[in-house]
Amino acid sequence: MSITFSDLGLKEPINKALVDLGYESPTVIQQKAIPQIISSKDDLKAFAQTGTGKTAAFSLPIVEQVDENSNHTQAIILSPTRELAVQIGKNIEDFSKYIPNLNVTTVYGGANIEQQIRQLKKGVQIVVGTPGRTVDLIRRRALKLNNVDWLVLDEADEMLNMGFKEELDKVLEATPDTKQTLLFSATFPREVEAIAKNYMENPVEITSGEKNQGSDNVTHEFYNVTEKTRYPALKRVADVNPDIYAIVFCRTRRETQLIADLLIQDGYNADALHGDLSQAQRDSVMEKFRKKNIQMLVATDVAARGLDVNNLTHVINHKLPDQIENYNHRSGRTGRAGNKGVSIALVNRKERSKLSPIERILKKKFVQTPIPTGKEICEKQLFHLIDKIEKSEVNSTEIDSFLPSIYEKLNEFSREELIQKFVSLEFNSFLSYYENAPDLNKISSRDRDRDSSSRDGRMSSDNMTRFFINIGRKDRLNPAKLMGLINEQGIDKNVEIGAIDILDTFSFFEIDKNYESQTLGVFEENQPDFNGRRVNIEITKERKGGGRRRSGGGRRRSSGGNSNSSGNNRGFGRVRNKNNNSSSGSSERRRNPRRNRRK
């Protein structure tokens, strides 16, 4: 007999709300976490892949136990993004709708802080917040956590990747030692283990699968591309899957907006989701995507963390993430709620080295898949059209009055001729577009050479300044820690951080050229240190011969290691837009058969 939510010890008002929401039986992580949190005050360290229902796993037992008659804040739930925080807050409101005196407030940056303070003053039992805004409210003494019974760190790995360690430390310090700490994470890198070690006491550990392993419902494919064929390959993936409903992951906000713009120009139902959008814009894009008015959402890793969508057919990695653990987060957006999904990586020759460590984490192999040919796409689209015609319902009431005139006009054509004309009318654009389309699987040696000379396949950007920094792998530096170090200096929060190269004793990073002087100034003024070592940065400039040199007249440093060993830590550059055509660079025409055929 299957386990129900009432079997887990939840009271009737919660079970009634769950029935209203369509919840039938708990997932594995819910079956393990809910009784554990209700029956014990032990700290909990839980591994749960994206899409396994971990929000309910930690929030239902809190709703079960919270004292609705007390106005003190009893639970604080931290989330890496405002979208995810809002989603968690809404879920808790839904779970507690039959508990009238239970109040939940969501606090995050970009919203009116005075309004949030007023809500807190009214008395709320559960607060969901992003780390930055939570710390701000603690400093203003508007949020008091001295009576907190539960502290939840949701997506702990992502909060650390985003450089929120200092904020996490401050929130943890503001809570009593008697609280129960619940740490939920999709992956468990060393930094998350360190938080568990420092701030949790003998935590119980539960998992809904092996740590860091990918979902069994997701298959993983990769396509060999060059920078010239990366965007055309993306379009062909969309064209060979007429009912695609996908997130396309890019590494930076600029690349995200560029790829979304190109897809829109080519007639696809697409839009962008990234940190440069206002909250209203982000909400609008996500609402359209949930309603499937957008078929392809182009997003950064951070922005996509707030999406709660169960029916994605594909996740497409336009560029692989810097942190290989993030691939698991990305691919976990599909294959949810028992559905099957496909995760696709577009990789050039240099980027293929990143697949092996991902395979070790997933315990799955990537399947090399040929880029669809024009003939394959036309065949798939044609039979998709025929299937739609076969399944379409005829509204006789609306069209009966027009049929006599239509029959008379088409009387001279045979059945076969009518079918041919109708299919041609609907399909000629695809046939025309792909008639002489090249085979993108045939990568020339010239293309390989061009990719090899572009810093691991990254295309240079005239809008970025490249900096030298005197710390590296031997200082235990990684891309996440470097981004955190940069963020700690107080540079504008909207600054774009580009390619990152971690070497043994020094590293390189790119920053938006508009922030070049500010970056130099704050590092000189703050004089930061990293693991006890004074940090210095200098601007690097291109040599005419193609090499790099540092400006500022400083003495030269030896590499201290093999630069080829840094491949797994390298960032990816941006796709440049020259005359709206350079991201493809392909002989394929920019006109697309999907134009003017949006759903």
N, C-alpha and C positions, 0 to 999 in steps of 0.2 A: 504494500500500500504506500502511495506517495505521501511525503511529508507536506503538511500545510503550514501556513504562518501561525495559526492558532496553536499548533504543536510546539512552537518555539517559545511559548510563554508570553505572547503579546495579548494585551487586554482587548476587550470587545470593540471599543471605539476605534482602535487602530485597525483591527481586522475588518471592520465595516468599511473604513476608508479604503483599504486595500482592495476589497471586492469592487467598490465603485470605480477604482482606477484600473481594474482588469487584471490585477496580480493574482495568479493562480497558485503557483508553488514556488518556494524559495530556491534561489540558485545555490551552488555549492558554497560560495563564500558567505552567503547569508545564513545558511544552515550551520556553519561553523562559528561565525562571528556573533550572531544575535544571542544565542544562549550563553556564550562565554562572557559577553559584556554585561548581561543581566545578572548572571549568577556569581560573578567575581569582580573584585576591584583591582585585579592585576592589570598592569600595563599590557598592551596588545600590539604586536607587530604583524601586520597582515599584508600578504602579497595577493593582489587581485588584478588580473589583466583588465584593460579597458573594455567596458561593455559587459562586465560580469555582475553588475548590480551592487557595487560596493557602496554607493551613496545610501541605499536602503540598509546595507549591512551595518553601518555605524550610526545612522540617524534613527532607525526604528527603535533600537534599545535605549537610546537617549530619550526619545519621546515617551517611551514606556515608563521611564524612571523619574523624569523631571517633575519637580513640584510646581504644579500650575498655580498654586495659591501664593507662591512667593514671587516677588518682583525682582529678586536678585538674578543676575546673569549666572546661570549654572553650567552652560556649555559654550565653548568657543571653538568654532570650526574654521580652520585656515585653508584657503584654496589659492592656487597660483594665479588665476586670472579672474577678472570680474565676471566674464561670461559663465565660467564654471561655478563661481560663488552664487550668482543669481539663480542658476539652475538648481543648486543644492537647496538654497532657501525656498524656492518654489516647491521642490519635492517635499520638504519638511512641512510646509503649509498644507500641502495635499494630504500628507500622512496624518496630520493632527486636526483635520477640519471638524471632527466631532469632539474635540477637546477645547471648549470655547475660551478658556482662560489662558491657553498657551500661546505665547507670542514669540515670533522669530523676526529678526531684523538682519538685513544684508547690508554690509558696509564695504565700499570700494571707492577707489579714486575715480575722478571724472564726474562724480555726482556731488550734489550740494551737501557739504559736510555739516552745515548748520541744521539742515533737515534731518540728517542722520543723528545728530546730537539730541534733537528734540524727541526723536523716536526712542532713543536709549533712556532718556529721562522719564518716559512714561512707564518704563519697566519692561524688560524682555528677558525671557528665560534662556533663549538660544540666540547666539550671534554668529553669523557666517560672514567672514571677511577675507579680503586680500591682506597680505602681510603689511604692506606699506600703509594703508589706511588704518588698519588695526593699531599699529604702533602710534600713528598720529593721534588717534582718539585716546590712547592710553596716556600720551604726553599731555593732552589737554584735560586729563582727568575726567573725561566724559564716559570712558569705558573702564569699569572697575572689575577686575578679574580675581579679587581676593576670595570670592565665594565659589569659584568655579570647581565643579566636580569632574568635568570631562573636557579634555583638550584633544581635538582631532587634527591631525596633520594629513590632509588629503593631497594626493599627488606630491608626496614629499620629495621625490626625485626631481620633479619638474621645478619645484620651488627653489631647490638648490642650484639647478641648471640656470635659473634666471637670476641668480646672485642674491637671493633673499636670506642668506644664512644669518646676517646681522639682525634682520628683523625677527627671524624665528627665535634667535637667542633672547631678544628683548621681550617677546611675548611669553616665552617660557619662564623668564625670570619674574614676570608679573603674576604668575599663577602659583597657587599654594602647592607645597610638596605632597599634600594628601590627594591631589587630583589623580584621575585615571587618564593616562595618555594613550591615545589610539593612533597609531601610525599606519597609514594605508599608502601603498606605493605599487606601481605597475612593474617597476624594476628596482633592484636593490644594489646600486653601486656603492663603493666604499664610503662615500660621503653620507649616504643615508644610514649605513651601518654605524657611522661615527655618531650621528645624532641619537640613534637608539642607545648606543653605549653611554653617551654623556648625560642623557636626559630621561632615561627609562630605567626602571629597577626590575631586573629579572623578568623581562617581558615574555609573555606567552607568544608563540609564533604559529600562525596558521597560514595556509596557502590554498588557492583554488587551482593548483597546478604547480609544476616546477617553477622555481624562481626564474624570472626573465624569459620564460619560454613563450613562444607565440601560440596563438589560438589554433586549435585543430581544424577550425572551419575556414581557415584562410590558406590559400595557395600563394606561393611566391614566385614571380617570374621576373626575368630581366631582359631588356632589349639592348643590344649593342648599338650605340649611336656615336656620332661625332658632334661637335658644337654646331656644325652645319646642318645636321639632320635631327637634332634633339626636338625642336618644335614641330617639324613635319611629322616625326614619329608620334608625338603626343596627339596631333590631330588624327592620325590614322588609327590610334587606339580608340579614340572617340567614334570615328566613322565605322569601325568594324563592330562596334557595340552600340546599336541604335538606341537601346533603352538604358544607356549608361547613366548612373547616378553616383557621382564620384567627388572625392576631394583630391585636388592636385596640390601636393606640398612643394613649396619653394623655400629657399633658405632665408631670403631677406624680404623686407617690405617692398623694396623697389622692384625686385624680380617678380614678386607676387602681382603687383599692380600691372607690370608690363605684360606678363603672360595672360592675365585676365583681359587686358585691353586688346591684345592680339586675337584672342579667342572670340571676343565680342565682335571685333571688326570682321572676322571670318564667319560670322553668322551662328556661332554656338550660343546656347543658353548658359552663359557663364557670368561670374562676378568675383570680386576680390574680397578677402577678409584679412585685415592686418591692423597693426597698432596705430597707423596714421589716420584711421577713420574715427569719426566721432562716435559716441555711444549710440546716438540715434541711427547713424548710418550702419553701424554693426548690427544693431537690432533688426533693422530693415532687411539687410542682406540675409541674416540667419533665418528670419521668418519666411522669406521667399524660398530659401533652400529647403527648409522643413516642409513647405507646401509643394516642393518639386517644381516651382516656377523657374528655378535654376537647376540645371542638370550637372554642371561642373563648377564646384566652388574652389577657387585658387586661394590657398591660405598658407600662412606661416604656422609653425608648430605651436607657438603660444596662443595665437588667435583661435585655433581649432580645438583647444582643450575645453572650451565651454559648450561644444556641440553635443547634443544628445539625439543622435539619429540612428535608427536601427536597420535601415534598409539599403545602406550603401552597397552598390555592386562592386565598386573598385576604389582602391586607394592608389594614386599614381605619384611616385617620387620623381618630380621633374629634376630635382637634385637631391642626392642623399644628404642626411643631416650630418653635422659635425660630430655630434655625440652618437655613437652607434646604438646606444640604448634607446634613443628617440625613435629609431626605426620601429621598434616594438610598439611604441605609443601610436605611431602613424598607422601601421598595419592593423592595429586593434580597433580602428574606427569602422572596419568592415568585418563581416563574419559574425555579427552580433545577433542575439536573441534567436539562436538556432539557424540563422541564415548562412549561406555560403558566400565567400567573398574572395576577391583577387587583389593582391598587392603587387604592383608593377614598379620596377626601378629602371629608369633610363640612365645608363652608365656608359661612359666612354672607356677607352682602353686603360687609362690610368686609374679611373675610379673603381674598376673591377676588383682591385685589391681590398676594397672595403667590404665586399660581400662575404668573404670567409669569416671574419669575426662576427658578423651578423648571423651567419649560419650557425656558428657555435652557440650563440645566445638562444636562437630560436629552436635549435636542435632540428632544423629542417634545411633542405637544400633549395636553392634557387633553381628554377628551370629556365634555361636559355630558350627564348621564344623569338622566332623571326618576326621582324616588323611586317605587318600585313601589306600585301601587294595591292595595287589598284584593282586587279581582277577579283581578288578575295573580298575586298570591300564592296565592290559593285554587286557581287553575288549575294552577300549577306544583306545588303540594303534592299535588293530587289525582292528577296523572299520575305523580308520583314514587311515590306509594303503589301505583298500578296496576303500575308497572314492578317494584317490589319483589315484588308478588304473583306477577307473571309469572315472575320469576327465582328465586323461592323453591323450595327442594327439599323434597319430601314425604318424611318419615320414616315409611314404612309400618309398619315393625316396631314403633314406639312407639304409633301411633294406631289400628292395625287393629282392636284389640279394642273401641275405643269407637265405631267408625263405624256399626255397625248401629243403636245407640240414637240416634245423631245423625241418621242418615237418616230414622228413623221420626219423630223430633220435628220435622224440617223438611220432611216429605213434602208438606205442604199448600201450600208456597210454590213458585212457578214459578222458573225459572232467573233471569229478570230481577228478580223480587222479592228473591231471595237476594242478588244482586249489589248491589241498591240498599240493602238493609238493612246489608250488610257495610261498604259504602263510607260510609254515613251514620254507622255506629257509630264508625268510625275518623276521620271527617272533620268531624263536626258541630261540634267545638270550633273549628276554623278558620273554618268558615262563620259561626258565631255571633259570633266575635270580630271578624271583618272585615265583618259584614253592613252596618253603618252607619258604617264607618270613613271619616274625612275624607280628602280628597285633599291630601296634604302638600305638593304642588307649588304650591298656591294660597296664596302668602304675602301676607297682608294688609298694607296700608300701616301699620296699627297695630303689627303685628309688626316691620316694618322700623324704625319709629320707636323701638320698645323696644330693638332691637339697637343702633341708632345711639347711643342714650343710655347704653350700657353699656360704654364704653371699648373700642371695636373688638370688640364682641360678647362681652366678658368679663363674667361675672357677678361681682359684688362678693362678698367673703368677710369675714364678721365675725371670722374667726380670724386675719386677716393685718394686720400693721402696714406702712404704706407709708412709705418713707424717701426723702428728697431726698439726692442726692449731687452734689458740685460739679464733676464731670467728665463729659464727653460725647463726641460724635462727633469734635469737633475735637482731642480728646486721644487719638484713635485707640482709643476705647473701643468694644467691642461686647459683646453679652450674655455670650459665653463668657469674655471677659477680666474682666467685672464679677463673674461667679460665681467665677472664680479668685481675684480680689481679696478677696471675702467669705470664701471658704474659707481663705485664708492668715491670716486674723486669729485663727484658733483657736476659732471658734464651734463648738458641738456639731455633730459630723459628720452627725447626723440632722436638722438644721434644714431646714425646708421653705422653699425660695426660690420665690416666686410670680412675679407679673407683672413684667416688666422693660420700661421705656420709655427708649430712648436718644435724647436730643435733641442739639442742636449743642454747647452749652456746659455742660449739666448733664443729669442723668438721674434716674429714679425706679426703686425696686425694692421688692418686698414680701417680708416675712419673717414666719414664724409668730409670732403675738403673744406666745407664751410666751417667746420669745427676744428680746423688744424691749429690755429693760434690758441684757442681756448684749451685744447688738449695739452699743448705744450705748457701753457701757463699754469694749469691746475696741478700738473705733475710736479712742476718746479716749485710751486707754492706749498703743496701738501707734503712733498718729500716722503712719499709712502714707502713702507718696507713690506716685503713679502717673505714670510718664514725667516725673519731676522736679517734679510738682505735688503740693503737700500736699492730702490728701483729707479732706474734712469731710462728715459726714452729719447730717441732722436729720429728725425725725419730721414727716410732713405729716398734716394733718387735713382732714376734709370741711368746707367752708363750708355754711351752711344753703341758700345759693342753688345748691349743686351743685358749686361750684368747689373748688379746693384751696388751702390755705395751709400754711406751715411753722410748726411750733411752735418755741419757743426764743428768739424776739425778734430773730433775726438780720435784717440789712438785706436788703431785697428785691433780687433779681437779675432783670435783663431776660432774656427767653427766649433771646436771642442767635440765634434761628433760627426757622424755621417748624415748629411742632409737627406739622403734618400730614406733614412729611417723614420722620417716625419710624416710619411704618407697618410697614416691613419689619423693624424691630428690636423690635417690641413682643412682649411675652410674652402668655400667655393665662391667664385666671383659672380658678377652680375652679367646678365644677357644685355647686350647693348642694342639700342634701337636706332638703326640708321635707315631713315626713310621708311619706317614701319616695316622693314623687311629683313633686318639683319639677324633677328633671333632665329629665323629659319635658315637664311643663307642658301636656301635650296632652290633648285630650278623649278620646283613646283610653284605654280602660280598662286598668288595671294587670294584670288577669288576662290570661294569655297562653295560647294553645292548646298551647304546648309543655310547659306545666306537667304534671308527672307522666307525661311521655312521653319521659324521657331514655333515651338508648341505653344 
